């Protein structure tokens, strides 16, 4: 079974309990202040825009920084010039949870992306209740109707959706569903292999009016500059910043 399917099976196993608490999550989401403008943070100017990611572990790397203080990273990412912050909330494979998202919300003013494997609208309320301003939606996990449902649920909460594709067919599905932010993940979530040229090959085939976020396999400032020259304006960077002794300085160097 692919890694993606194993993760999704774990999410499905947790959904019944989550649905039993749907009313409480909705009430907490209702009580949140207005969401921060995640999409605007990525499209405000033509320069490099980095979504800095907090990720204690991953299926491809194993443990990265399991005891990392998300508040310290949130402050470092903001000081380093990140446009937004992504927080993994999946517990089994990424060693994180919603408590990290809630803590990040108190530590910085950056728009926050909940990065998880979302399958049900109740997870949208859960995300908003925990301080997320945007959610990641993975096309490979969702049929067209569910993708639209989740995008609409996010929009109803004032949240952005970063809709993630790994190939042209998935990108077409995302765009047909109305995606306003398209993520192109260079990592195959079935095999965990990286295709470092994927974004560059896909960019010419995508509508110019839809902002594209490059994801995975971004290891240096040169990677960002190469993709920026090809027309990409936003980048999600996780492992490299998590491993950096000084994440703020590392990020400032990338954006210099």
KOLVEX-511533 format. One record per residue (C-alpha): x, y, z; residue in one letter. Coordinates in steps of 0.001 Angstrom, whole numbers, m for minus. Each point is the difference from the previous one (the first is absolute). Layout:
% KOLVEX-511533
<tipa xx="X" yy="Y" zz="Z" res="A"/>
...
END
This chain:
% KOLVEX-511533
<tipa xx="0" yy="0" zz="0" res="X"/>
<tipa xx="1312" yy="3471" zz="m862" res="X"/>
<tipa xx="1025" yy="2403" zz="2751" res="X"/>
<tipa xx="m2813" yy="2366" zz="m981" res="X"/>
<tipa xx="m2627" yy="m2715" zz="360" res="X"/>
<tipa xx="1386" yy="m1108" zz="3354" res="X"/>
<tipa xx="m201" yy="3567" zz="1289" res="X"/>
<tipa xx="m3518" yy="410" zz="m1386" res="X"/>
<tipa xx="m1107" yy="m3234" zz="1672" res="X"/>
<tipa xx="1192" yy="1384" zz="3322" res="X"/>
<tipa xx="m1988" yy="3186" zz="m573" res="X"/>
<tipa xx="m3133" yy="m2010" zz="m835" res="X"/>
<tipa xx="407" yy="m1995" zz="3200" res="X"/>
<tipa xx="m54" yy="3247" zz="2012" res="X"/>
<tipa xx="m2946" yy="1554" zz="m1820" res="X"/>
<tipa xx="m2884" yy="m1671" zz="1925" res="X"/>
<tipa xx="1122" yy="1569" zz="3279" res="X"/>
<tipa xx="560" yy="3328" zz="m1733" res="X"/>
<tipa xx="m3491" yy="m53" zz="m1490" res="X"/>
<tipa xx="m1516" yy="m695" zz="3401" res="X"/>
<tipa xx="1436" yy="3332" zz="1098" res="X"/>
<tipa xx="m1002" yy="1888" zz="m3155" res="X"/>
<tipa xx="m2280" yy="2399" zz="1842" res="X"/>
<tipa xx="2722" yy="982" zz="2447" res="X"/>
<tipa xx="2517" yy="572" zz="m2788" res="X"/>
<tipa xx="m2501" yy="2149" zz="m1906" res="X"/>
<tipa xx="m702" yy="2100" zz="3103" res="X"/>
<tipa xx="3720" yy="519" zz="588" res="X"/>
<tipa xx="504" yy="929" zz="m3640" res="X"/>
<tipa xx="m2851" yy="2513" zz="234" res="X"/>
<tipa xx="1753" yy="1655" zz="2935" res="X"/>
<tipa xx="3288" yy="586" zz="m1821" res="X"/>
<tipa xx="1004" yy="3462" zz="m1229" res="X"/>
<tipa xx="81" yy="551" zz="m3782" res="X"/>
<tipa xx="2554" yy="m2106" zz="m1846" res="X"/>
<tipa xx="3240" yy="1619" zz="m1094" res="X"/>
<tipa xx="479" yy="477" zz="m3736" res="X"/>
<tipa xx="2084" yy="m3026" zz="m993" res="X"/>
<tipa xx="m503" yy="410" zz="m3760" res="X"/>
<tipa xx="781" yy="3706" zz="151" res="X"/>
<tipa xx="3234" yy="m684" zz="1867" res="X"/>
<tipa xx="1192" yy="m2137" zz="m2910" res="X"/>
<tipa xx="m1033" yy="2330" zz="m2814" res="X"/>
<tipa xx="684" yy="3466" zz="1338" res="X"/>
<tipa xx="3138" yy="711" zz="m2021" res="X"/>
<tipa xx="2131" yy="m1649" zz="m2718" res="X"/>
<tipa xx="2822" yy="m995" zz="2352" res="X"/>
<tipa xx="692" yy="m3357" zz="1603" res="X"/>
<tipa xx="m2706" yy="m1033" zz="2454" res="X"/>
<tipa xx="807" yy="m2870" zz="2365" res="X"/>
<tipa xx="m2433" yy="m2097" zz="2029" res="X"/>
<tipa xx="2267" yy="m1224" zz="2793" res="X"/>
<tipa xx="m1061" yy="m3386" zz="1318" res="X"/>
<tipa xx="117" yy="m1460" zz="3489" res="X"/>
<tipa xx="477" yy="m3744" zz="m367" res="X"/>
<tipa xx="1416" yy="m2070" zz="2895" res="X"/>
<tipa xx="209" yy="m3194" zz="m2089" res="X"/>
<tipa xx="m918" yy="m1369" zz="m3411" res="X"/>
<tipa xx="m424" yy="m3394" zz="m1678" res="X"/>
<tipa xx="2958" yy="684" zz="m2279" res="X"/>
<tipa xx="2455" yy="1254" zz="2652" res="X"/>
<tipa xx="m1296" yy="m1515" zz="3211" res="X"/>
<tipa xx="617" yy="2093" zz="3106" res="X"/>
<tipa xx="1225" yy="3521" zz="m796" res="X"/>
<tipa xx="m427" yy="2057" zz="3189" res="X"/>
<tipa xx="m2608" yy="m1826" zz="2087" res="X"/>
<tipa xx="285" yy="2280" zz="3027" res="X"/>
<tipa xx="128" yy="3266" zz="m1939" res="X"/>
<tipa xx="m1820" yy="2956" zz="1555" res="X"/>
<tipa xx="m2545" yy="1142" zz="m2571" res="X"/>
<tipa xx="m222" yy="3434" zz="1619" res="X"/>
<tipa xx="3719" yy="553" zz="m434" res="X"/>
<tipa xx="m195" yy="m1101" zz="m3619" res="X"/>
<tipa xx="m3013" yy="2237" zz="m636" res="X"/>
<tipa xx="1881" yy="3012" zz="1332" res="X"/>
<tipa xx="3104" yy="m958" zz="m1992" res="X"/>
<tipa xx="m1960" yy="m436" zz="m3221" res="X"/>
<tipa xx="m1637" yy="3387" zz="453" res="X"/>
<tipa xx="3325" yy="1681" zz="803" res="X"/>
<tipa xx="1580" yy="m1656" zz="m3036" res="X"/>
<tipa xx="m2547" yy="1455" zz="m2389" res="X"/>
<tipa xx="m2408" yy="m2870" zz="m656" res="X"/>
<tipa xx="m3240" yy="1005" zz="m1706" res="X"/>
<tipa xx="m1957" yy="m2727" zz="1808" res="X"/>
<tipa xx="512" yy="m3070" zz="2161" res="X"/>
<tipa xx="m1065" yy="m3592" zz="m531" res="X"/>
<tipa xx="m550" yy="m2280" zz="2992" res="X"/>
<tipa xx="m234" yy="m3772" zz="m386" res="X"/>
<tipa xx="m2719" yy="m1378" zz="2250" res="X"/>
<tipa xx="67" yy="m3726" zz="m888" res="X"/>
<tipa xx="1160" yy="m1993" zz="3062" res="X"/>
<tipa xx="1035" yy="m3445" zz="m1196" res="X"/>
<tipa xx="2375" yy="720" zz="m2881" res="X"/>
<tipa xx="919" yy="3644" zz="681" res="X"/>
<tipa xx="121" yy="15" zz="3803" res="X"/>
<tipa xx="m2164" yy="3064" zz="422" res="X"/>
<tipa xx="m3529" yy="1064" zz="855" res="X"/>
<tipa xx="m2513" yy="2806" zz="273" res="X"/>
<tipa xx="1625" yy="1202" zz="3206" res="X"/>
<tipa xx="2990" yy="1101" zz="m2088" res="X"/>
<tipa xx="m2298" yy="1994" zz="m2288" res="X"/>
<tipa xx="m1681" yy="1662" zz="2978" res="X"/>
<tipa xx="3382" yy="873" zz="1512" res="X"/>
<tipa xx="1279" yy="1473" zz="m3276" res="X"/>
<tipa xx="m3094" yy="2208" zz="m162" res="X"/>
<tipa xx="937" yy="1619" zz="3320" res="X"/>
<tipa xx="3655" yy="500" zz="m952" res="X"/>
<tipa xx="m83" yy="1831" zz="m3320" res="X"/>
<tipa xx="m2145" yy="2136" zz="m2279" res="X"/>
<tipa xx="652" yy="m2063" zz="m3133" res="X"/>
<tipa xx="m2943" yy="m1603" zz="m1822" res="X"/>
<tipa xx="m48" yy="m3690" zz="929" res="X"/>
<tipa xx="m559" yy="m2992" zz="m2267" res="X"/>
<tipa xx="m1246" yy="m3218" zz="1561" res="X"/>
<tipa xx="1905" yy="m2684" zz="m1886" res="X"/>
<tipa xx="m1696" yy="m3348" zz="448" res="X"/>
<tipa xx="m1923" yy="m2621" zz="m1927" res="X"/>
<tipa xx="m3522" yy="1396" zz="m28" res="X"/>
<tipa xx="m2902" yy="m2192" zz="m1055" res="X"/>
<tipa xx="m3074" yy="1392" zz="1754" res="X"/>
<tipa xx="m1545" yy="3468" zz="523" res="X"/>
<tipa xx="197" yy="m416" zz="3773" res="X"/>
<tipa xx="3789" yy="242" zz="m375" res="X"/>
<tipa xx="m475" yy="3466" zz="m1482" res="X"/>
<tipa xx="m1826" yy="1133" zz="3153" res="X"/>
<tipa xx="2674" yy="m1718" zz="2076" res="X"/>
<tipa xx="2680" yy="1929" zz="m1885" res="X"/>
<tipa xx="m1721" yy="3371" zz="402" res="X"/>
<tipa xx="m733" yy="m666" zz="3661" res="X"/>
<tipa xx="3713" yy="m654" zz="516" res="X"/>
<tipa xx="1137" yy="3218" zz="m1659" res="X"/>
<tipa xx="592" yy="m960" zz="m3637" res="X"/>
<tipa xx="m506" yy="2622" zz="m2687" res="X"/>
<tipa xx="358" yy="m2475" zz="m2867" res="X"/>
<tipa xx="m95" yy="m3734" zz="m618" res="X"/>
<tipa xx="1839" yy="m2370" zz="m2299" res="X"/>
<tipa xx="m2210" yy="m2149" zz="m2226" res="X"/>
<tipa xx="1712" yy="m2891" zz="m1797" res="X"/>
<tipa xx="m1650" yy="m812" zz="m3327" res="X"/>
<tipa xx="1252" yy="m3596" zz="42" res="X"/>
<tipa xx="m2072" yy="m697" zz="3129" res="X"/>
<tipa xx="m3278" yy="1554" zz="m1140" res="X"/>
<tipa xx="m2565" yy="m551" zz="m2716" res="X"/>
<tipa xx="m1234" yy="3078" zz="m1839" res="X"/>
<tipa xx="m3163" yy="430" zz="2066" res="X"/>
<tipa xx="1822" yy="m269" zz="3347" res="X"/>
<tipa xx="2735" yy="2365" zz="m1188" res="X"/>
<tipa xx="m2623" yy="2640" zz="m825" res="X"/>
<tipa xx="m1801" yy="m636" zz="3294" res="X"/>
<tipa xx="3159" yy="545" zz="2019" res="X"/>
<tipa xx="955" yy="3117" zz="m1961" res="X"/>
<tipa xx="m3465" yy="1423" zz="608" res="X"/>
<tipa xx="139" yy="m887" zz="3685" res="X"/>
<tipa xx="3335" yy="1801" zz="315" res="X"/>
<tipa xx="m1290" yy="3039" zz="m1878" res="X"/>
<tipa xx="m3044" yy="49" zz="2272" res="X"/>
<tipa xx="2364" yy="381" zz="2930" res="X"/>
<tipa xx="1937" yy="2773" zz="m1764" res="X"/>
<tipa xx="2952" yy="m2322" zz="m562" res="X"/>
<tipa xx="2131" yy="m558" zz="m3085" res="X"/>
<tipa xx="584" yy="m3421" zz="m1548" res="X"/>
<tipa xx="3410" yy="m985" zz="m1342" res="X"/>
<tipa xx="m960" yy="m2769" zz="m2411" res="X"/>
<tipa xx="2877" yy="m2407" zz="m590" res="X"/>
<tipa xx="709" yy="m1888" zz="m3226" res="X"/>
<tipa xx="2851" yy="m2268" zz="m1038" res="X"/>
<tipa xx="m635" yy="m201" zz="m3738" res="X"/>
<tipa xx="m1835" yy="1743" zz="m2806" res="X"/>
<tipa xx="m3177" yy="m2072" zz="360" res="X"/>
<tipa xx="m282" yy="879" zz="3692" res="X"/>
<tipa xx="679" yy="3657" zz="m780" res="X"/>
<tipa xx="m2831" yy="m24" zz="m2533" res="X"/>
<tipa xx="m2350" yy="m1440" zz="2621" res="X"/>
<tipa xx="1064" yy="2663" zz="2494" res="X"/>
<tipa xx="m538" yy="2812" zz="m2479" res="X"/>
<tipa xx="m3353" yy="m1384" zz="m1146" res="X"/>
<tipa xx="m1116" yy="m61" zz="3646" res="X"/>
<tipa xx="876" yy="3685" zz="239" res="X"/>
<tipa xx="3336" yy="m44" zz="1814" res="X"/>
<tipa xx="1328" yy="3502" zz="571" res="X"/>
<tipa xx="3368" yy="m1212" zz="1318" res="X"/>
<tipa xx="1659" yy="m2994" zz="m1616" res="X"/>
<tipa xx="2752" yy="m1937" zz="1730" res="X"/>
<tipa xx="2278" yy="m2142" zz="m2146" res="X"/>
<tipa xx="1604" yy="m2659" zz="2179" res="X"/>
<tipa xx="3205" yy="m1358" zz="m1479" res="X"/>
<tipa xx="m171" yy="m2962" zz="2375" res="X"/>
<tipa xx="m2009" yy="m3014" zz="m1082" res="X"/>
<tipa xx="m2030" yy="m779" zz="3116" res="X"/>
<tipa xx="m364" yy="m3647" zz="m998" res="X"/>
<tipa xx="3726" yy="m705" zz="m384" res="X"/>
<tipa xx="1496" yy="3059" zz="1816" res="X"/>
<tipa xx="2320" yy="590" zz="m2946" res="X"/>
<tipa xx="850" yy="3597" zz="m996" res="X"/>
<tipa xx="m184" yy="1255" zz="m3589" res="X"/>
<tipa xx="2037" yy="3252" zz="203" res="X"/>
<tipa xx="m1047" yy="1186" zz="m3463" res="X"/>
<tipa xx="m3745" yy="m477" zz="389" res="X"/>
<tipa xx="m962" yy="3598" zz="764" res="X"/>
<tipa xx="2029" yy="1357" zz="m2910" res="X"/>
<tipa xx="m1616" yy="m2459" zz="m2411" res="X"/>
<tipa xx="m3511" yy="712" zz="1245" res="X"/>
<tipa xx="135" yy="3797" zz="213" res="X"/>
<tipa xx="m318" yy="632" zz="m3766" res="X"/>
<tipa xx="m3147" yy="m2155" zz="m116" res="X"/>
<tipa xx="m1805" yy="1849" zz="2814" res="X"/>
<tipa xx="m2136" yy="3159" zz="m221" res="X"/>
<tipa xx="2071" yy="3069" zz="776" res="X"/>
<tipa xx="m2696" yy="1471" zz="2220" res="X"/>
<tipa xx="134" yy="m2782" zz="2597" res="X"/>
<tipa xx="2812" yy="356" zz="2578" res="X"/>
<tipa xx="2163" yy="m3122" zz="224" res="X"/>
<tipa xx="1744" yy="m1148" zz="3175" res="X"/>
<tipa xx="3006" yy="m2275" zz="m518" res="X"/>
<tipa xx="220" yy="m2748" zz="2618" res="X"/>
<tipa xx="2655" yy="m2571" zz="985" res="X"/>
<tipa xx="3591" yy="m417" zz="m1064" res="X"/>
<tipa xx="951" yy="3648" zz="587" res="X"/>
<tipa xx="3396" yy="m182" zz="1635" res="X"/>
<tipa xx="1750" yy="3274" zz="m858" res="X"/>
<tipa xx="m420" yy="3620" zz="m1016" res="X"/>
<tipa xx="999" yy="m1021" zz="m3518" res="X"/>
<tipa xx="m3021" yy="m2317" zz="m193" res="X"/>
<tipa xx="m2304" yy="2913" zz="798" res="X"/>
<tipa xx="1726" yy="2357" zz="m2405" res="X"/>
<tipa xx="m194" yy="m2536" zz="m2834" res="X"/>
<tipa xx="m3715" yy="m541" zz="510" res="X"/>
<tipa xx="m607" yy="3709" zz="494" res="X"/>
<tipa xx="1620" yy="656" zz="m3378" res="X"/>
<tipa xx="m2344" yy="m2600" zz="m1504" res="X"/>
<tipa xx="m3029" yy="1889" zz="1343" res="X"/>
<tipa xx="m642" yy="m1473" zz="3458" res="X"/>
<tipa xx="m500" yy="2556" zz="2774" res="X"/>
<tipa xx="m683" yy="m2037" zz="3128" res="X"/>
<tipa xx="1819" yy="m2900" zz="1635" res="X"/>
<tipa xx="m703" yy="m2351" zz="2880" res="X"/>
<tipa xx="3214" yy="m884" zz="1833" res="X"/>
<tipa xx="58" yy="m2370" zz="2951" res="X"/>
<tipa xx="2810" yy="m2456" zz="685" res="X"/>
<tipa xx="2876" yy="2353" zz="m828" res="X"/>
<tipa xx="m1280" yy="2651" zz="2400" res="X"/>
<tipa xx="m797" yy="m2553" zz="2692" res="X"/>
<tipa xx="3580" yy="m1283" zz="m175" res="X"/>
<tipa xx="1605" yy="3461" zz="m20" res="X"/>
<tipa xx="1799" yy="1013" zz="3226" res="X"/>
<tipa xx="m1424" yy="3524" zz="m459" res="X"/>
<tipa xx="m3223" yy="m168" zz="m2048" res="X"/>
<tipa xx="m435" yy="3790" zz="m98" res="X"/>
<tipa xx="3501" yy="557" zz="m1372" res="X"/>
<tipa xx="m414" yy="m2842" zz="m2501" res="X"/>
<tipa xx="m3246" yy="1466" zz="m1272" res="X"/>
<tipa xx="1425" yy="3514" zz="m235" res="X"/>
<tipa xx="2858" yy="m1413" zz="m2060" res="X"/>
<tipa xx="m2396" yy="m1687" zz="m2408" res="X"/>
<tipa xx="m2016" yy="3182" zz="m449" res="X"/>
<tipa xx="2961" yy="2384" zz="m250" res="X"/>
END
